[in-house]
């Protein structure tokens, strides 16, 4: 069974649970390339299907060249169909039309294909080229819908945004649509807190901590109920309370925050 926590390859992030929706603000093109070398190298090593929707400021050839130089055995992975490149504009704005359901449905179709081929899951990256377009609100709605749709999916998504092209309000809007937001500035990584915990993390009950730990290990509410001999409804209630106390927006974000802040340790329980 594949471990529920996945290596991101990005040091400031460490490991994240399946369903993680991460935002990365980059300063330079090299920042963007370096992050993807680490991100996809980890995914390929851990037998995940990797998918990169590419758009400005880099070309597909630049992406391929960077990965070929920085990822061990990249040519073999590419030849074996372990990584795929898409045109970001064609994927997100097919025929210059934005269709939220088509895009999220497309990711899930790719995931089903990856699982059918025996991959542990899928990791995706897409670069935001729409900041200066008329589609900003549509894409922000898409980010929120994607965040909801990732629950219980063996999938990790990295969304990348240019710091130079983003206004302060854009940073805040985007951060609120992701589980975790990080930035690369002047060669250094920073973590941007999307949602500040309300100070109630210490009031998590023993059962809430236990349930949240199993969430971090990739278990569904039904599976957690079977393990703990409680109903799925009771599990959902514990998760909802823990999520609210942590200031998170969903179960995946709550688990990611709890792991990051060492509130829980998924390795302390056994299946």
Phi and psi in degrees as GROMACS dihedral restraints (atoms count N, CA, C in turn):
[ dihedral_restraints ]
;  ai    aj    ak    al  type     phi  dphi    fc
    3     4     5     6     1   -67.5    20    10
    4     5     6     7     1   141.3    20    10
    6     7     8     9     1   -64.3    20    10
    7     8     9    10     1   142.7    20    10
    9    10    11    12     1   -74.0    20    10
   10    11    12    13     1   -23.5    20    10
   12    13    14    15     1   -94.2    20    10
   13    14    15    16     1   132.9    20    10
   15    16    17    18     1  -114.4    20    10
   16    17    18    19     1   139.0    20    10
   18    19    20    21     1   -70.8    20    10
   19    20    21    22     1   131.5    20    10
   21    22    23    24     1   -88.5    20    10
   22    23    24    25     1   -22.7    20    10
   24    25    26    27     1    85.0    20    10
   25    26    27    28     1   -14.9    20    10
   27    28    29    30     1   -99.6    20    10
   28    29    30    31     1   116.1    20    10
   30    31    32    33     1   -55.3    20    10
   31    32    33    34     1   -41.0    20    10
   33    34    35    36     1   -68.1    20    10
   34    35    36    37     1   -20.0    20    10
   36    37    38    39     1   -94.4    20    10
   37    38    39    40     1   -37.5    20    10
   39    40    41    42     1    67.1    20    10
   40    41    42    43     1  -125.6    20    10
   42    43    44    45     1  -103.0    20    10
   43    44    45    46     1   147.1    20    10
   45    46    47    48     1  -134.5    20    10
   46    47    48    49     1   156.5    20    10
   48    49    50    51     1   -78.5    20    10
   49    50    51    52     1   161.6    20    10
   51    52    53    54     1   -54.6    20    10
   52    53    54    55     1   147.6    20    10
   54    55    56    57     1    90.1    20    10
   55    56    57    58     1    -0.5    20    10
   57    58    59    60     1   -66.6    20    10
   58    59    60    61     1   137.7    20    10
   60    61    62    63     1  -123.7    20    10
   61    62    63    64     1   102.0    20    10
   63    64    65    66     1  -108.9    20    10
   64    65    66    67     1   138.3    20    10
   66    67    68    69     1  -110.8    20    10
   67    68    69    70     1   134.5    20    10
   69    70    71    72     1  -125.1    20    10
   70    71    72    73     1   121.5    20    10
   72    73    74    75     1   -95.9    20    10
   73    74    75    76     1   126.5    20    10
   75    76    77    78     1  -116.8    20    10
   76    77    78    79     1   154.2    20    10
   78    79    80    81     1   -98.9    20    10
   79    80    81    82     1   -41.1    20    10
   81    82    83    84     1  -126.3    20    10
   82    83    84    85     1   165.0    20    10
   84    85    86    87     1   -60.8    20    10
   85    86    87    88     1   -38.1    20    10
   87    88    89    90     1   -66.6    20    10
   88    89    90    91     1   -35.8    20    10
   90    91    92    93     1   -56.6    20    10
   91    92    93    94     1   -44.6    20    10
   93    94    95    96     1   -64.2    20    10
   94    95    96    97     1   -45.3    20    10
   96    97    98    99     1   -65.9    20    10
   97    98    99   100     1   -44.4    20    10
   99   100   101   102     1   -60.7    20    10
  100   101   102   103     1   -42.3    20    10
  102   103   104   105     1   -62.7    20    10
  103   104   105   106     1   -39.2    20    10
  105   106   107   108     1   -74.0    20    10
  106   107   108   109     1   -31.8    20    10
  108   109   110   111     1   -59.5    20    10
  109   110   111   112     1   -48.5    20    10
  111   112   113   114     1   -66.4    20    10
  112   113   114   115     1   -43.4    20    10
  114   115   116   117     1   -63.6    20    10
  115   116   117   118     1   -49.2    20    10
  117   118   119   120     1   -78.0    20    10
  118   119   120   121     1   -28.9    20    10
  120   121   122   123     1   -60.7    20    10
  121   122   123   124     1   -43.4    20    10
  123   124   125   126     1   -64.5    20    10
  124   125   126   127     1   -43.2    20    10
  126   127   128   129     1   -64.3    20    10
  127   128   129   130     1   -42.3    20    10
  129   130   131   132     1   -66.2    20    10
  130   131   132   133     1   -39.6    20    10
  132   133   134   135     1   -65.3    20    10
  133   134   135   136     1   -30.4    20    10
  135   136   137   138     1   -97.7    20    10
  136   137   138   139     1    19.3    20    10
  138   139   140   141     1    59.8    20    10
  139   140   141   142     1    43.7    20    10
  141   142   143   144     1  -104.9    20    10
  142   143   144   145     1   146.8    20    10
  144   145   146   147     1   -77.3    20    10
  145   146   147   148     1   130.2    20    10
  147   148   149   150     1  -112.0    20    10
  148   149   150   151     1   137.5    20    10
  150   151   152   153     1  -139.2    20    10
  151   152   153   154     1   125.8    20    10
  153   154   155   156     1  -123.7    20    10
  154   155   156   157     1   114.6    20    10
  156   157   158   159     1   -90.8    20    10
  157   158   159   160     1   108.3    20    10
  159   160   161   162     1  -100.6    20    10
  160   161   162   163     1   139.8    20    10
  162   163   164   165     1  -152.7    20    10
  163   164   165   166     1   179.0    20    10
  165   166   167   168     1   -49.3    20    10
  166   167   168   169     1   140.2    20    10
  168   169   170   171     1   -97.5    20    10
  169   170   171   172     1    10.1    20    10
  171   172   173   174     1  -118.9    20    10
  172   173   174   175     1   156.5    20    10
  174   175   176   177     1  -101.5    20    10
  175   176   177   178     1   166.1    20    10
  177   178   179   180     1   -61.6    20    10
  178   179   180   181     1   -38.2    20    10
  180   181   182   183     1   -65.0    20    10
  181   182   183   184     1   -40.3    20    10
  183   184   185   186     1   -63.5    20    10
  184   185   186   187     1   -38.5    20    10
  186   187   188   189     1   -64.7    20    10
  187   188   189   190     1   -46.8    20    10
  189   190   191   192     1   -61.3    20    10
  190   191   192   193     1   -44.4    20    10
  192   193   194   195     1   -62.9    20    10
  193   194   195   196     1   -41.7    20    10
  195   196   197   198     1   -65.4    20    10
  196   197   198   199     1   -43.5    20    10
  198   199   200   201     1   -68.7    20    10
  199   200   201   202     1   -37.1    20    10
  201   202   203   204     1   -62.3    20    10
  202   203   204   205     1   -33.8    20    10
  204   205   206   207     1   -81.0    20    10
  205   206   207   208     1   -33.0    20    10
  207   208   209   210     1  -106.5    20    10
  208   209   210   211     1   -14.6    20    10
  210   211   212   213     1  -107.6    20    10
  211   212   213   214     1   122.0    20    10
  213   214   215   216     1   -58.3    20    10
  214   215   216   217     1   135.7    20    10
  216   217   218   219     1    58.3    20    10
  217   218   219   220     1    31.7    20    10
  219   220   221   222     1   -59.5    20    10
  220   221   222   223     1   -43.1    20    10
  222   223   224   225     1   -61.7    20    10
  223   224   225   226     1   -37.0    20    10
  225   226   227   228     1   -67.1    20    10
  226   227   228   229     1   -44.4    20    10
  228   229   230   231     1   -59.3    20    10
  229   230   231   232     1   -41.9    20    10
  231   232   233   234     1   -65.9    20    10
  232   233   234   235     1   -44.1    20    10
  234   235   236   237     1   -64.5    20    10
  235   236   237   238     1   -30.6    20    10
  237   238   239   240     1   -88.3    20    10
  238   239   240   241     1     5.0    20    10
  240   241   242   243     1    73.1    20    10
  241   242   243   244     1    27.9    20    10
  243   244   245   246     1   -87.4    20    10
  244   245   246   247     1   -12.1    20    10
  246   247   248   249     1  -141.4    20    10
  247   248   249   250     1   143.6    20    10
  249   250   251   252     1  -134.3    20    10
  250   251   252   253     1   145.7    20    10
  252   253   254   255     1  -114.6    20    10
  253   254   255   256     1   137.4    20    10
  255   256   257   258     1  -124.0    20    10
  256   257   258   259     1   153.9    20    10
  258   259   260   261     1   -77.8    20    10
  259   260   261   262     1   118.3    20    10
  261   262   263   264     1   -58.6    20    10
  262   263   264   265     1   -43.5    20    10
  264   265   266   267     1   -64.1    20    10
  265   266   267   268     1   -42.1    20    10
  267   268   269   270     1   -68.8    20    10
  268   269   270   271     1   -34.4    20    10
  270   271   272   273     1   -71.6    20    10
  271   272   273   274     1   -45.6    20    10
  273   274   275   276     1   -86.2    20    10
  274   275   276   277     1   -32.3    20    10
  276   277   278   279     1  -126.7    20    10
  277   278   279   280     1    59.0    20    10
  279   280   281   282     1   -61.5    20    10
  280   281   282   283     1   121.7    20    10
  282   283   284   285     1    65.2    20    10
  283   284   285   286     1    23.9    20    10
  285   286   287   288     1    62.3    20    10
  286   287   288   289     1    18.7    20    10
  288   289   290   291     1  -111.3    20    10
  289   290   291   292     1   134.7    20    10
  291   292   293   294     1   -96.9    20    10
  292   293   294   295     1   126.7    20    10
  294   295   296   297     1  -135.4    20    10
  295   296   297   298     1   100.9    20    10
  297   298   299   300     1   -55.4    20    10
  298   299   300   301     1   -48.3    20    10
  300   301   302   303     1   -65.2    20    10
  301   302   303   304     1   -36.3    20    10
  303   304   305   306     1   -63.7    20    10
  304   305   306   307     1   -40.9    20    10
  306   307   308   309     1   -68.9    20    10
  307   308   309   310     1   -52.6    20    10
  309   310   311   312     1   -64.0    20    10
  310   311   312   313     1   -38.1    20    10
  312   313   314   315     1   -63.5    20    10
  313   314   315   316     1   -34.9    20    10
  315   316   317   318     1   -64.8    20    10
  316   317   318   319     1   -39.9    20    10
  318   319   320   321     1   -63.3    20    10
  319   320   321   322     1   -43.4    20    10
  321   322   323   324     1   -68.1    20    10
  322   323   324   325     1   -32.5    20    10
  324   325   326   327     1   -66.5    20    10
  325   326   327   328     1   -41.9    20    10
  327   328   329   330     1   -60.7    20    10
  328   329   330   331     1   -39.9    20    10
  330   331   332   333     1   -63.7    20    10
  331   332   333   334     1   -45.0    20    10
  333   334   335   336     1   -59.0    20    10
  334   335   336   337     1   -41.2    20    10
  336   337   338   339     1   -64.2    20    10
  337   338   339   340     1   -39.7    20    10
  339   340   341   342     1   -65.2    20    10
  340   341   342   343     1   -43.6    20    10
  342   343   344   345     1   -66.0    20    10
  343   344   345   346     1   -36.8    20    10
  345   346   347   348     1   -64.1    20    10
  346   347   348   349     1   -26.9    20    10
  348   349   350   351     1   -88.6    20    10
  349   350   351   352     1     0.7    20    10
  351   352   353   354     1    94.5    20    10
  352   353   354   355     1     8.0    20    10
  354   355   356   357     1   -71.8    20    10
  355   356   357   358     1   153.1    20    10
  357   358   359   360     1   -68.7    20    10
  358   359   360   361     1   -26.6    20    10
  360   361   362   363     1   171.1    20    10
  361   362   363   364     1  -159.8    20    10
  363   364   365   366     1  -139.0    20    10
  364   365   366   367     1   140.4    20    10
  366   367   368   369     1  -121.0    20    10
  367   368   369   370     1   138.0    20    10
  369   370   371   372     1  -125.2    20    10
  370   371   372   373     1   150.2    20    10
  372   373   374   375     1  -138.1    20    10
  373   374   375   376     1   138.8    20    10
  375   376   377   378     1  -139.3    20    10
  376   377   378   379     1   136.8    20    10
  378   379   380   381     1   -97.7    20    10
  379   380   381   382     1   134.4    20    10
  381   382   383   384     1   -78.8    20    10
  382   383   384   385     1   107.2    20    10
  384   385   386   387     1  -102.4    20    10
  385   386   387   388     1     1.5    20    10
  387   388   389   390     1   -98.3    20    10
  388   389   390   391     1     5.6    20    10
  390   391   392   393     1   -55.3    20    10
  391   392   393   394     1   -39.2    20    10
  393   394   395   396     1  -100.1    20    10
  394   395   396   397     1    15.6    20    10
  396   397   398   399     1  -102.1    20    10
  397   398   399   400     1   174.6    20    10
  399   400   401   402     1   -76.9    20    10
  400   401   402   403     1    -1.5    20    10
  402   403   404   405     1   -99.0    20    10
  403   404   405   406     1    11.8    20    10
  405   406   407   408     1   -55.8    20    10
  406   407   408   409     1   -49.0    20    10
  408   409   410   411     1   -63.3    20    10
  409   410   411   412     1   -41.0    20    10
  411   412   413   414     1   -59.6    20    10
  412   413   414   415     1   -44.4    20    10
  414   415   416   417     1   -71.9    20    10
  415   416   417   418     1   -30.9    20    10
  417   418   419   420     1   -67.0    20    10
  418   419   420   421     1   -39.7    20    10
  420   421   422   423     1   -61.6    20    10
  421   422   423   424     1   -38.6    20    10
  423   424   425   426     1   -62.6    20    10
  424   425   426   427     1   -43.0    20    10
  426   427   428   429     1   -60.0    20    10
  427   428   429   430     1   -42.0    20    10
  429   430   431   432     1   -66.9    20    10
  430   431   432   433     1   -40.7    20    10
  432   433   434   435     1   -67.4    20    10
  433   434   435   436     1   -41.2    20    10
  435   436   437   438     1   -60.5    20    10
  436   437   438   439     1   -41.9    20    10
  438   439   440   441     1   -58.0    20    10
  439   440   441   442     1   -44.4    20    10
  441   442   443   444     1   -67.1    20    10
  442   443   444   445     1   -37.8    20    10
  444   445   446   447     1   -74.4    20    10
  445   446   447   448     1   -14.2    20    10
  447   448   449   450     1   -81.9    20    10
  448   449   450   451     1   -10.1    20    10
  450   451   452   453     1   -56.1    20    10
  451   452   453   454     1   128.6    20    10
  453   454   455   456     1    65.5    20    10
  454   455   456   457     1    17.7    20    10
  456   457   458   459     1  -104.3    20    10
  457   458   459   460     1   135.9    20    10
  459   460   461   462     1   -77.6    20    10
  460   461   462   463     1    71.5    20    10
  462   463   464   465     1  -150.2    20    10
  463   464   465   466     1   141.4    20    10
  465   466   467   468     1  -123.9    20    10
  466   467   468   469     1   135.5    20    10
  468   469   470   471     1  -125.0    20    10
  469   470   471   472     1   130.3    20    10
  471   472   473   474     1  -114.0    20    10
  472   473   474   475     1   119.6    20    10
  474   475   476   477     1  -108.2    20    10
  475   476   477   478     1   128.8    20    10
  477   478   479   480     1  -114.4    20    10
  478   479   480   481     1   137.0    20    10
  480   481   482   483     1  -132.1    20    10
  481   482   483   484     1   141.4    20    10
  483   484   485   486     1   -77.3    20    10
  484   485   486   487     1   125.6    20    10
  486   487   488   489     1   -63.8    20    10
  487   488   489   490     1   -37.9    20    10
  489   490   491   492     1   -69.3    20    10
  490   491   492   493     1   -29.2    20    10
  492   493   494   495     1   -91.4    20    10
  493   494   495   496     1    -5.7    20    10
  495   496   497   498     1   -99.2    20    10
  496   497   498   499     1   134.7    20    10
  498   499   500   501     1   -82.5    20    10
  499   500   501   502     1   164.5    20    10
  501   502   503   504     1   -56.6    20    10
  502   503   504   505     1   -41.6    20    10
  504   505   506   507     1   -66.5    20    10
  505   506   507   508     1   -32.0    20    10
  507   508   509   510     1   -64.2    20    10
  508   509   510   511     1   -42.4    20    10
  510   511   512   513     1   -59.3    20    10
  511   512   513   514     1   -45.2    20    10
  513   514   515   516     1   -65.4    20    10
  514   515   516   517     1   -44.6    20    10
  516   517   518   519     1   -60.0    20    10
  517   518   519   520     1   -45.3    20    10
  519   520   521   522     1   -68.7    20    10
  520   521   522   523     1   -41.8    20    10
  522   523   524   525     1   -58.8    20    10
  523   524   525   526     1   -37.6    20    10
  525   526   527   528     1   -73.8    20    10
  526   527   528   529     1    -8.6    20    10
  528   529   530   531     1  -101.4    20    10
  529   530   531   532     1     4.0    20    10
  531   532   533   534     1  -128.9    20    10
  532   533   534   535     1   159.9    20    10
  534   535   536   537     1   -70.0    20    10
  535   536   537   538     1   -45.3    20    10
  537   538   539   540     1  -139.5    20    10
  538   539   540   541     1   138.4    20    10
  540   541   542   543     1  -124.6    20    10
  541   542   543   544     1   129.0    20    10
  543   544   545   546     1  -126.8    20    10
  544   545   546   547     1   163.5    20    10
  546   547   548   549     1  -141.2    20    10
  547   548   549   550     1   148.1    20    10
  549   550   551   552     1  -113.8    20    10
  550   551   552   553     1   109.7    20    10
  552   553   554   555     1  -129.0    20    10
  553   554   555   556     1   127.0    20    10
  555   556   557   558     1    51.2    20    10
  556   557   558   559     1    39.4    20    10
  558   559   560   561     1    81.8    20    10
  559   560   561   562     1     0.5    20    10
  561   562   563   564     1  -117.6    20    10
  562   563   564   565     1   146.0    20    10
  564   565   566   567     1   -87.3    20    10
  565   566   567   568     1   143.8    20    10
  567   568   569   570     1  -135.6    20    10
  568   569   570   571     1   146.8    20    10
  570   571   572   573     1  -101.4    20    10
  571   572   573   574     1   126.2    20    10
  573   574   575   576     1  -100.7    20    10
  574   575   576   577     1   123.3    20    10
  576   577   578   579     1   -76.0    20    10
  577   578   579   580     1   112.8    20    10
  579   580   581   582     1   -70.4    20    10
  580   581   582   583     1   -42.0    20    10
  582   583   584   585     1  -136.0    20    10
  583   584   585   586     1   124.1    20    10
  585   586   587   588     1   -79.2    20    10
  586   587   588   589     1   132.1    20    10
  588   589   590   591     1   -63.1    20    10
  589   590   591   592     1   148.5    20    10
  591   592   593   594     1   -87.7    20    10
  592   593   594   595     1    15.5    20    10
  594   595   596   597     1    86.8    20    10
  595   596   597   598     1     1.9    20    10
  597   598   599   600     1   -99.1    20    10
  598   599   600   601     1     5.6    20    10
  600   601   602   603     1   -57.8    20    10
  601   602   603   604     1   -35.4    20    10
  603   604   605   606     1   -69.8    20    10
  604   605   606   607     1   -12.5    20    10
  606   607   608   609     1   -93.2    20    10
  607   608   609   610     1     5.6    20    10
  609   610   611   612     1   -60.6    20    10
  610   611   612   613     1   131.9    20    10
  612   613   614   615     1   -74.9    20    10
  613   614   615   616     1   165.9    20    10
  615   616   617   618     1   -59.1    20    10
  616   617   618   619     1   -40.1    20    10
  618   619   620   621     1   -69.2    20    10
  619   620   621   622     1   -38.1    20    10
  621   622   623   624     1   -64.0    20    10
  622   623   624   625     1   -40.8    20    10
  624   625   626   627     1   -63.1    20    10
  625   626   627   628     1   -42.1    20    10
  627   628   629   630     1   -63.8    20    10
  628   629   630   631     1   -47.0    20    10
  630   631   632   633     1   -64.1    20    10
  631   632   633   634     1   -43.4    20    10
  633   634   635   636     1   -64.4    20    10
  634   635   636   637     1   -33.1    20    10
  636   637   638   639     1   -63.7    20    10
  637   638   639   640     1   -41.7    20    10
  639   640   641   642     1   -68.5    20    10
  640   641   642   643     1   -32.6    20    10
  642   643   644   645     1   -61.3    20    10
  643   644   645   646     1   -44.1    20    10
  645   646   647   648     1   -63.3    20    10
  646   647   648   649     1   -25.5    20    10
  648   649   650   651     1   -86.5    20    10
  649   650   651   652     1     5.9    20    10
  651   652   653   654     1    89.8    20    10
  652   653   654   655     1    11.9    20    10
  654   655   656   657     1   -84.0    20    10
  655   656   657   658     1   143.9    20    10
  657   658   659   660     1   -78.4    20    10
  658   659   660   661     1   167.5    20    10
  660   661   662   663     1   -60.2    20    10
  661   662   663   664     1   -40.0    20    10
  663   664   665   666     1   -63.7    20    10
  664   665   666   667     1   -44.1    20    10
  666   667   668   669     1   -64.2    20    10
  667   668   669   670     1   -40.0    20    10
  669   670   671   672     1   -63.9    20    10
  670   671   672   673     1   -40.6    20    10
  672   673   674   675     1   -59.6    20    10
  673   674   675   676     1   -41.9    20    10
  675   676   677   678     1   -64.1    20    10
  676   677   678   679     1   -41.3    20    10
  678   679   680   681     1   -66.1    20    10
  679   680   681   682     1   -44.2    20    10
  681   682   683   684     1   -93.5    20    10
  682   683   684   685     1    -2.7    20    10
  684   685   686   687     1    61.3    20    10
  685   686   687   688     1    43.5    20    10
  687   688   689   690     1  -130.2    20    10
  688   689   690   691     1   167.9    20    10
  690   691   692   693     1   -78.0    20    10
  691   692   693   694     1   158.6    20    10
  693   694   695   696     1   -59.7    20    10
  694   695   696   697     1   -38.8    20    10
  696   697   698   699     1   -60.7    20    10
  697   698   699   700     1   -41.3    20    10
  699   700   701   702     1   -65.5    20    10
  700   701   702   703     1   -40.4    20    10
  702   703   704   705     1   -58.7    20    10
  703   704   705   706     1   -48.5    20    10
  705   706   707   708     1   -58.6    20    10
  706   707   708   709     1   -38.7    20    10
  708   709   710   711     1   -65.8    20    10
  709   710   711   712     1   -42.1    20    10
  711   712   713   714     1   -63.6    20    10
  712   713   714   715     1   -43.5    20    10
  714   715   716   717     1   -63.4    20    10
  715   716   717   718     1   -43.2    20    10
  717   718   719   720     1   -62.0    20    10
  718   719   720   721     1   -41.6    20    10
  720   721   722   723     1   -67.3    20    10
  721   722   723   724     1   -42.8    20    10
  723   724   725   726     1   -64.1    20    10
  724   725   726   727     1   -40.6    20    10
  726   727   728   729     1   -61.9    20    10
  727   728   729   730     1   -43.2    20    10
  729   730   731   732     1   -65.9    20    10
  730   731   732   733     1   -42.5    20    10
  732   733   734   735     1   -64.1    20    10
  733   734   735   736     1   -33.9    20    10
  735   736   737   738     1   -83.2    20    10
  736   737   738   739     1    -8.3    20    10
  738   739   740   741     1    75.5    20    10
  739   740   741   742     1    23.1    20    10
  741   742   743   744     1   -91.3    20    10
  742   743   744   745     1   168.6    20    10
  744   745   746   747     1  -102.6    20    10
  745   746   747   748     1   -19.0    20    10
  747   748   749   750     1  -155.3    20    10
  748   749   750   751     1   174.4    20    10
  750   751   752   753     1   -63.3    20    10
  751   752   753   754     1   -36.8    20    10
  753   754   755   756     1   -66.1    20    10
  754   755   756   757     1   -44.0    20    10
  756   757   758   759     1   -65.6    20    10
  757   758   759   760     1   -40.2    20    10
  759   760   761   762     1   -59.8    20    10
  760   761   762   763     1   -45.0    20    10
  762   763   764   765     1   -64.8    20    10
  763   764   765   766     1   -42.6    20    10
  765   766   767   768     1   -62.8    20    10
  766   767   768   769     1   -42.6    20    10
  768   769   770   771     1   -65.4    20    10
  769   770   771   772     1   -40.7    20    10
  771   772   773   774     1   -66.8    20    10
  772   773   774   775     1   -38.2    20    10
  774   775   776   777     1   -68.2    20    10
  775   776   777   778     1   -47.2    20    10
  777   778   779   780     1   -58.7    20    10
  778   779   780   781     1   -42.1    20    10
  780   781   782   783     1   -89.1    20    10
  781   782   783   784     1     7.7    20    10
  783   784   785   786     1    59.9    20    10
  784   785   786   787     1    30.7    20    10
  786   787   788   789     1   -74.5    20    10
  787   788   789   790     1   -34.7    20    10
  789   790   791   792     1  -130.2    20    10
  790   791   792   793     1   159.2    20    10
  792   793   794   795     1  -130.9    20    10
  793   794   795   796     1   103.4    20    10
  795   796   797   798     1   -59.5    20    10
  796   797   798   799     1   -18.5    20    10
  798   799   800   801     1   -81.4    20    10
  799   800   801   802     1    -4.5    20    10
  801   802   803   804     1   -88.2    20    10
  802   803   804   805     1    -4.0    20    10
  804   805   806   807     1  -118.6    20    10
  805   806   807   808     1   155.3    20    10
  807   808   809   810     1  -121.0    20    10
  808   809   810   811     1   147.5    20    10
